[in-house]
Protein backbone atom coordinates (compact mmCIF):
# COMPACT_ATOMS: atom_id res chain seq x y z
CA UNK A 1 0.00 0.00 0.00
CA UNK A 2 2.73 2.48 0.95
CA UNK A 3 4.73 1.55 -2.12
CA UNK A 4 1.87 2.72 -4.32
CA UNK A 5 1.51 5.97 -2.39
CA UNK A 6 5.23 6.77 -2.41
CA UNK A 7 6.00 5.66 -5.97
CA UNK A 8 4.55 8.76 -7.63
CA UNK A 9 6.54 11.41 -5.79
CA UNK A 10 10.15 10.97 -4.74
CA UNK A 11 10.01 14.03 -2.43
CA UNK A 12 7.43 12.33 -0.24
CA UNK A 13 9.71 9.34 0.17
CA UNK A 14 12.64 11.57 1.06
CA UNK A 15 10.68 13.46 3.73
CA UNK A 16 9.22 10.25 5.17
CA UNK A 17 12.66 8.66 5.46
CA UNK A 18 14.16 11.88 6.82
CA UNK A 19 11.46 12.07 9.52
CA UNK A 20 12.00 8.43 10.45
CA UNK A 21 15.77 8.93 10.61
CA UNK A 22 15.38 12.05 12.74
CA UNK A 23 13.06 10.25 15.16
CA UNK A 24 15.39 7.26 15.49
CA UNK A 25 18.39 9.52 16.03
CA UNK A 26 16.57 11.45 18.78
CA UNK A 27 15.29 8.24 20.40
CA UNK A 28 18.76 6.70 20.37
CA UNK A 29 20.28 9.88 21.84
CA UNK A 30 17.79 10.03 24.71
CA UNK A 31 18.23 6.32 25.39
CA UNK A 32 22.02 6.63 25.53
CA UNK A 33 21.72 9.73 27.75
CA UNK A 34 19.47 7.80 30.14
CA UNK A 35 21.80 4.78 30.26
CA UNK A 36 25.16 6.54 30.45
CA UNK A 37 24.11 9.73 32.24
CA UNK A 38 25.43 10.64 35.66
CA UNK A 39 23.61 8.63 38.30
CA UNK A 40 23.70 11.52 40.78
CA UNK A 41 21.94 13.84 38.31
CA UNK A 42 19.37 11.18 37.41
CA UNK A 43 18.59 10.54 41.09
CA UNK A 44 18.26 14.27 41.75
CA UNK A 45 15.84 14.70 38.84
CA UNK A 46 13.87 11.58 39.84
CA UNK A 47 13.38 12.87 43.39
CA UNK A 48 12.68 16.46 42.39
CA UNK A 49 8.87 16.26 42.52
CA UNK A 50 9.07 14.73 46.00
CA UNK A 51 11.17 17.47 47.59
CA UNK A 52 9.25 19.91 49.81
CA UNK A 53 8.72 23.42 48.52
CA UNK A 54 10.40 26.20 50.46
CA UNK A 55 8.53 29.45 50.04
CA UNK A 56 9.69 32.59 51.77
CA UNK A 57 7.04 34.33 53.75
CA UNK A 58 6.56 37.70 52.05
CA UNK A 59 4.20 39.23 54.57
CA UNK A 60 5.59 42.41 56.08
N, C-alpha and C positions, 0 to 999 in steps of 0.2 A: 504494500500500500504506500509506504513512504517513498519507495523507489519511483513510483509513478508521479508522486507529488514533486519530488526533487529533481526529476530528470529534465524538466522543461527549463529550469532557471538555475544556472550554476551559482549565482550570487546567494540564493537561498541556502544552498548546500554549504557554501563557505561560512555564512553567518551562523548556521546551525552547528557546524563543527567548531567554530570559534567559540560560541557560547558554551558548548559542552567542554571544550578544553579549558576555558576560563573557570568554569565551575569545578572541574576536577583539580585544577591547580590550586584554587582557593581551599577546597576541602582537604587536599593533601597538606597544604601549609598549616592549616588550623590543627589538623591531626598531629603533625610533627611537633608543633608548638605545645600542644597539650601533653604529649608523651615526654619530650625532652626539655620542657620548661623547668624553671627553678621550682623545687618543691615548696620552698618557703613562700614564694609569691602565690603559688596555687592555693596553699592552705590559707593564706591571708585573704584571698579573694573568695574562697569557699565559705569562710566564716564571717565575711563582711556583713551579710544581712542579719546575723545573730548578735552582733555587737550592740551594746546599749547606746542610745543617742545621748549626747551631752550638749544640752542647750544651755546657753548662758541666760541668766535671768536679767531681762532688760528693763525691769520696772525700776523707776527712780524713786 
